[in-house]
Amino acid sequence: MCGVPRSGAFGAAVAAGAVLSGALIWPQPSHAGQWRISPSVSVNETFSDNATLANESSDRNSDLISVIEPGVTVRGSGGRLNLNFDYGLQQRMYLKSTRPDSLRNKFLGGGDVELWENVLTLQGQGSISRAVVNGQLPTSGSIAADDVNSATVRTFNVAPIARHHFGTWVETESRVTYSQTETTDPNTDNTNTLTEKAQVNSGTRFSVLKWALNADHSREATDGPRGDTRQLHVDSTFTYVVGPRFSLIGGLGYERVRSPSLQKQPTGL
């Protein structure tokens, strides 16, 4: 979701610049069982002759930006817990700009914990990143201008997952996922989504006629005026194994969508 450099007049306006960067990384990460914890510190100096992404008819503003970013990377698996994430705390300092020095959080990761062996798992994911606000305006991936036409986006989701095997006949999985997205852009709505999913598959006993049933229902609510979006999807697939190299496959589905962004609300097979 981060902005990328664009080609054309705007891209050419920010192409000139010089980058001096360095990184100091601990050579011996900490280990505990199957856990790997790697701290790091990076220092970046960036000069740009167009730090505000001004177009050809506007005055350019040069600036020198210093960035210090301590961080940590965690990769671990122990017992019934798995955890993987990258986190960085970025201090930005401007030499000439009227923009105040700022701190930024960067995060990407997730994990899961098995609450009941082979039956119940709790899973979670999250991220903190920058996203483009308006795709029709100039953007840049450069440190010197990545706060122009961009905003911080924070997302997370958490889901309990239940699985059950009815012998070799049927396998089931169901989950309820709650997710949230927040942004610092005042013109973009924050969203909360609740999704329920259920899946039923034929077990290994079904070697000739295999089947699967899936259903999911979701509701997305925003803090803006556009209203909620609801979706219901149900589908089934069937596979008849004629021989080792030939099978017949068929399926049937139903959907119902209620969204304020659609003029026609899809409903039916």
C-alpha positions as CSV (number, residue, x, y, z in Angstrom):
1,M,0.0,0.0,0.0
2,C,3.0,2.3,0.0
3,G,3.5,4.9,-2.7
4,V,5.8,4.2,-5.6
5,P,7.7,6.6,-7.9
6,R,5.7,7.7,-11.0
7,S,7.0,8.3,-14.5
8,G,6.4,11.4,-16.5
9,A,6.8,15.1,-15.6
10,F,6.3,14.6,-11.9
11,G,8.6,11.6,-11.8
12,A,11.3,13.6,-13.6
13,A,10.9,16.4,-11.2
14,V,12.0,14.3,-8.2
15,A,14.5,12.1,-10.0
16,A,17.5,14.2,-9.0
17,G,18.9,13.6,-5.6
18,A,21.7,12.0,-3.6
19,V,21.3,9.3,-1.0
20,L,23.8,8.4,1.6
21,S,22.8,5.5,3.9
22,G,24.3,3.2,6.4
23,A,23.2,0.4,8.7
24,L,24.5,-1.1,11.9
25,I,23.3,-4.6,12.6
26,W,24.1,-6.7,15.6
27,P,26.3,-9.6,14.2
28,Q,25.0,-12.2,16.7
29,P,21.2,-12.3,17.0
30,S,19.7,-13.7,20.2
31,H,18.6,-17.3,20.2
32,A,16.2,-19.2,22.5
33,G,15.0,-22.6,21.3
34,Q,13.6,-22.0,17.9
35,W,13.3,-18.3,18.4
36,R,15.4,-15.8,16.5
37,I,15.4,-12.1,17.7
38,S,17.5,-9.7,15.6
39,P,17.8,-6.1,16.6
40,S,19.1,-3.5,14.2
41,V,19.8,0.2,13.7
42,S,19.8,2.0,10.4
43,V,20.9,5.6,9.6
44,N,19.9,7.3,6.3
45,E,20.8,10.7,4.9
46,T,18.8,11.8,1.8
47,F,19.1,15.0,-0.2
48,S,16.4,16.0,-2.7
49,D,16.1,19.0,-4.9
50,N,12.3,18.6,-4.9
51,A,11.3,17.4,-1.5
52,T,7.7,18.6,-1.9
53,L,7.1,17.1,-5.4
54,A,6.4,20.4,-7.0
55,N,5.4,20.3,-10.7
56,E,7.3,22.0,-13.5
57,S,5.5,25.3,-13.1
58,S,6.2,25.6,-9.3
59,D,9.3,26.4,-7.3
60,R,11.2,23.4,-6.1
61,N,12.2,23.0,-2.5
62,S,15.4,21.2,-1.7
63,D,16.0,19.6,1.7
64,L,18.2,17.2,3.6
65,I,16.4,14.5,5.6
66,S,18.0,12.4,8.3
67,V,16.4,9.2,9.4
68,I,17.4,7.0,12.4
69,E,15.5,3.8,12.7
70,P,16.1,1.2,15.5
71,G,14.2,-2.0,14.9
72,V,13.8,-5.6,15.7
73,T,12.9,-8.8,13.7
74,V,11.4,-11.8,15.5
75,R,11.0,-15.2,13.9
76,G,9.9,-17.8,16.4
77,S,8.1,-21.1,16.9
78,G,7.9,-22.8,20.3
79,G,5.4,-25.1,21.8
80,R,2.0,-24.1,20.3
81,L,3.0,-20.5,19.5
82,N,4.2,-19.1,16.2
83,L,5.2,-15.5,15.9
84,N,6.8,-13.5,13.1
85,F,7.1,-9.7,12.8
86,D,9.3,-6.8,11.8
87,Y,9.1,-3.5,13.8
88,G,10.9,-0.2,13.3
89,L,10.7,3.2,15.1
90,Q,11.7,5.8,12.6
91,Q,12.9,9.3,13.7
92,R,12.8,11.8,10.8
93,M,14.6,15.1,11.0
94,Y,14.4,17.9,8.3
95,L,17.2,20.5,7.7
96,K,15.2,23.2,5.9
97,S,11.5,22.1,5.8
98,T,8.8,23.7,7.9
99,R,7.5,20.2,8.5
100,P,8.1,19.2,12.2
101,D,10.4,16.4,13.0
102,S,8.4,13.2,13.5
103,L,8.4,9.7,14.8
104,R,6.9,6.9,12.7
105,N,6.0,3.3,13.6
106,K,6.6,0.5,11.0
107,F,5.2,-2.9,11.6
108,L,4.3,-6.1,9.7
109,G,3.7,-9.4,11.2
110,G,1.4,-12.0,12.7
111,G,1.2,-15.2,14.6
112,D,-1.0,-18.0,15.9
113,V,-1.4,-20.0,19.1
114,E,-3.0,-23.4,19.4
115,L,-5.5,-23.2,22.3
116,W,-6.7,-26.8,21.9
117,E,-4.6,-29.2,20.1
118,N,-5.8,-30.0,16.5
119,V,-9.1,-28.3,17.3
120,L,-8.9,-24.6,18.2
121,T,-6.4,-22.0,17.0
122,L,-6.2,-18.2,17.6
123,Q,-4.7,-16.3,14.7
124,G,-3.8,-12.6,14.3
125,Q,-2.1,-10.3,11.9
126,G,-1.3,-6.6,11.8
127,S,0.6,-3.8,9.9
128,I,1.5,-0.1,10.1
129,S,2.5,1.4,6.8
130,R,2.2,4.4,4.5
131,A,-0.4,4.5,1.7
132,V,-1.1,6.8,-1.2
133,V,-4.0,9.2,-0.6
134,N,-4.8,10.3,-4.1
135,G,-3.6,8.2,-7.1
136,Q,-4.0,11.1,-9.5
137,L,-1.4,13.3,-7.6
138,P,2.3,12.8,-7.6
139,T,3.8,10.3,-5.2
140,S,7.3,9.1,-4.4
141,G,8.9,6.2,-2.6
142,S,11.9,8.3,-1.7
143,I,12.5,9.1,1.9
144,A,12.7,12.7,1.0
145,A,9.1,12.9,-0.2
146,D,7.2,9.8,1.0
147,D,5.1,11.9,3.4
148,V,3.7,13.9,0.4
149,N,0.2,12.7,-0.7
150,S,0.4,9.8,1.8
151,A,-1.1,8.8,5.1
152,T,-0.4,6.2,7.8
153,V,-2.6,3.1,7.7
154,R,-3.0,0.7,10.6
155,T,-4.7,-2.6,10.1
156,F,-5.2,-5.7,12.3
157,N,-7.3,-8.8,12.3
158,V,-7.9,-11.6,14.8
159,A,-9.6,-14.9,14.2
160,P,-10.4,-18.0,16.2
161,I,-10.3,-21.1,14.0
162,A,-12.1,-24.4,14.9
163,R,-11.4,-27.6,13.0
164,H,-13.0,-31.1,13.5
165,H,-12.6,-34.4,11.8
166,F,-15.6,-36.8,11.8
167,G,-13.5,-39.9,11.3
168,T,-12.6,-40.3,7.6
169,W,-16.0,-39.1,6.5
170,V,-16.1,-35.3,6.9
171,E,-13.6,-32.5,7.7
172,T,-14.8,-29.1,8.9
173,E,-13.3,-25.7,9.5
174,S,-15.0,-22.6,10.8
175,R,-13.6,-19.2,11.7
176,V,-14.8,-15.8,12.8
177,T,-12.6,-12.9,11.8
178,Y,-12.7,-9.3,13.1
179,S,-10.6,-6.8,11.2
180,Q,-10.1,-3.1,11.5
181,T,-8.5,-0.5,9.3
182,E,-7.6,3.0,10.4
183,T,-5.9,5.9,8.5
184,T,-4.7,9.3,9.4
185,D,-6.2,10.7,6.1
186,P,-9.3,12.7,7.2
187,N,-11.0,12.0,3.9
188,T,-10.8,8.2,4.1
189,D,-13.3,6.2,6.3
190,N,-12.1,3.8,8.9
191,T,-13.6,0.4,8.6
192,N,-14.5,-2.5,10.9
193,T,-15.3,-5.9,9.3
194,L,-16.8,-9.1,10.9
195,T,-16.6,-12.2,8.7
196,E,-17.9,-15.7,9.5
197,K,-16.7,-18.6,7.3
198,A,-17.6,-22.3,7.3
199,Q,-16.1,-25.1,5.2
200,V,-17.1,-28.7,5.0
201,N,-15.1,-31.2,2.9
202,S,-15.5,-34.9,2.1
203,G,-13.0,-37.1,4.0
204,T,-10.5,-39.6,2.7
205,R,-13.3,-42.3,2.6
206,F,-14.7,-40.5,-0.5
207,S,-12.3,-41.6,-3.1
208,V,-14.6,-41.5,-6.2
209,L,-17.1,-38.8,-5.5
210,K,-15.5,-35.9,-3.6
211,W,-17.3,-32.7,-2.5
212,A,-16.9,-29.5,-0.7
213,L,-19.4,-26.9,0.8
214,N,-18.4,-23.3,1.6
215,A,-20.3,-20.4,3.1
216,D,-19.2,-17.0,4.3
217,H,-21.0,-13.9,5.5
218,S,-19.4,-10.5,6.1
219,R,-20.4,-7.1,7.3
220,E,-18.3,-4.0,6.8
221,A,-19.1,-0.9,8.9
222,T,-17.5,2.5,8.4
223,D,-17.4,5.7,10.5
224,G,-18.5,7.7,7.4
225,P,-21.9,8.3,5.9
226,R,-21.9,5.7,3.2
227,G,-23.4,2.9,5.3
228,D,-22.6,-0.8,5.8
229,T,-21.8,-3.4,3.2
230,R,-23.1,-7.0,3.7
231,Q,-22.2,-10.0,1.6
232,L,-23.3,-13.7,1.7
233,H,-21.7,-16.3,-0.5
234,V,-22.5,-20.1,-0.5
235,D,-21.0,-22.5,-3.0
236,S,-20.5,-26.2,-3.5
237,T,-18.1,-28.2,-5.7
238,F,-18.3,-31.9,-6.7
239,T,-15.6,-34.0,-8.3
240,Y,-16.3,-37.5,-9.8
241,V,-13.1,-39.4,-10.4
242,V,-13.6,-41.5,-13.6
243,G,-10.1,-42.7,-13.8
244,P,-6.5,-41.9,-12.8
245,R,-6.3,-39.2,-15.5
246,F,-9.9,-38.1,-16.0
247,S,-12.4,-36.4,-13.6
248,L,-15.8,-34.6,-13.9
249,I,-16.0,-31.4,-12.0
250,G,-19.2,-29.4,-11.3
251,G,-20.3,-26.6,-8.9
252,L,-23.2,-24.4,-7.8
253,G,-23.2,-21.1,-5.9
254,Y,-25.4,-18.4,-4.4
255,E,-24.6,-14.8,-3.5
256,R,-26.4,-11.8,-1.9
257,V,-24.7,-8.4,-1.8
258,R,-26.0,-5.3,-0.2
259,S,-23.6,-2.3,-0.8
260,P,-24.3,1.4,-1.0
261,S,-21.6,1.6,-3.7
262,L,-23.5,-0.6,-6.1
263,Q,-26.6,0.5,-8.1
264,K,-27.7,-3.1,-8.6
265,Q,-27.5,-5.4,-5.6
266,P,-26.5,-8.9,-6.9
267,T,-28.7,-11.7,-5.6
268,G,-29.2,-15.2,-6.9
269,L,-27.5,-18.4,-8.2
